[in-house]
Amino acid sequence: MADKTILRALAGETLDTPPIWMMRQAGRYLPEYRATRAEAGDFLSLCYNSDLATEVTLQPIRRFGFDASILFADILLIPQALGADLWFVDGEGPRLSTITTQADFDALKPADVIHETLNPIYQTVRNLTEALPRETTLIGFAGAPWTVATYMIAGRGTPDQGPAHALKDGNRPVFDALMERITEATILYLSAQIEAGAEVIKLFDSWAGSLSGADFQTYALEPCRRITQALKERHPGIPIIGFPREAGDKYIGFAKATGIDCVALDNSVSPEWAVKHVQVDGCVQGNLASSHMVTGGDALVEETRHIVRAFSGGPHIFNLGHGITPDADPANVQLMIDTVRGA
């Protein structure tokens, strides 16, 4: 652990230089990723080819020397493992068969059979435990149940998660049953990742911000708490990062209420606000706007230094406020890293 600065920050240590990694750090902005994806043939084939998934996970570590590596996979592999049809449309993103009725739900597989589909993902984790530099932390991940459910209900990403809200409000028994199935599967999936060698888990609730009032408590906070509790019971000491994106004021108290070790922040909240309201409870991660990876220049340097300084009084992992985009310039990633480590 002495060499793994991410683990030290997650344990509550304030470091002189924050550790750094980047959401979607293995991705289309890298020419070597594009070449490997072309070799795989398509995105899902890349996810399920353990050798190629290992390769693309390692690429940003070789190029940039990040302090952590995150498993290359996708949050929608769980729906596929549960029996949903999943495919990707170039330039448009994922498509799934939809769950909108009791009959649709009844056709899903039970949670305990997901490993038949997901064993190649666990092999990628095992590969990475052997291949990564010893100072590099390996992060496993899954989508949070609400976010995964929004895709399973709509069959694709939607701007306001309207179909999921409609099912939640119009057919609560089916919606709750789907959330329960996803939660059960997520616990099993993440537990298997940990058994294969993942040292940290991150739970991505990308659409948490569209939940309000009691719904946020019931469908964002409570599933995160349940998953965290189950994983920590099975794997004592496993650190967990939660990312209820665009939660706003609901970031406050989220770590204490769920038991997670770190709250990842989007860039809609200022570092100064987060220091006062979130970092007081422990480690925070974030929160540079990903647009800086496209535009670069002095603004990138200034905002990076601003974030590092603001969070310097407590445990902090430097990251973006959202995933890096395909149009980002790798040179700007290097500039960000150099600024963090030299700030």
Protein Blocks (a to p, Z undefined) as FASTA:
>chain_A
ZZmmmlmmmnopacfbdcdddehkbcfklmklmmmmmmnopamlmmmmmklmmmmmmmmm
mmnopabdcddddfklmmmmnopacdddehiapcddddfbfklmmmpccfklmmmmmmmm
mmmmmmmmmmpcfklccddddddfklmmmmmmnopacfklmmmmmmmmmmmmlmmmmmmm
mmmmmmmmmmmmmmnopabdcdddfklmmpgcjllmmmmmmmmmmmmmmmmmmmghiacd
dddehklmmlgoklmmnopabdcddfkbcfklmmmmmmmnoccedjddfklmmngmmllm
mmmmmmmmmmmmpccddddfbdcdfkbcfklmmmmmmmmmmZZ
